[in-house]
Amino acid sequence: SHGIANVHLWSFCLGVRNALAGVITLTGLWFVNFGALATGTIVVVVGCCYMLLSSLAMGVADLLGYWRPRGGSIKGTVASSTLPAIALLTLAVSA
């Protein structure tokens, strides 16, 4: 029963961290839309970098054998890294 409680704690904290990353990125977009272009762009880049790097860390964990079953994170890694990568590439190209 302690294992289940630990999983609940971990999943809750991870969910809150993901929600905060989304809120930070949306806040950056709000700044961009309401006139603080430089500040908003920096906030969006930081939020997207966090989302992309944390997603890629999931793939590294899989390569190191921490993910069960091995290879099970491929779809999630690709899915969660695609949008932040597209946003960062779009910002880089448009700069």
Secondary structure, DSSP 4 states (H G I P E B T S, - for coil): -HHHHHHHHHHHHHHHHHHHHHHHHHHHHHHHHTT-HHHHHHHHHHHHHHHHHHHHHHHHHHHTT-SSSTTTTHHHHHHHHHHHHHHHHHHHHH-
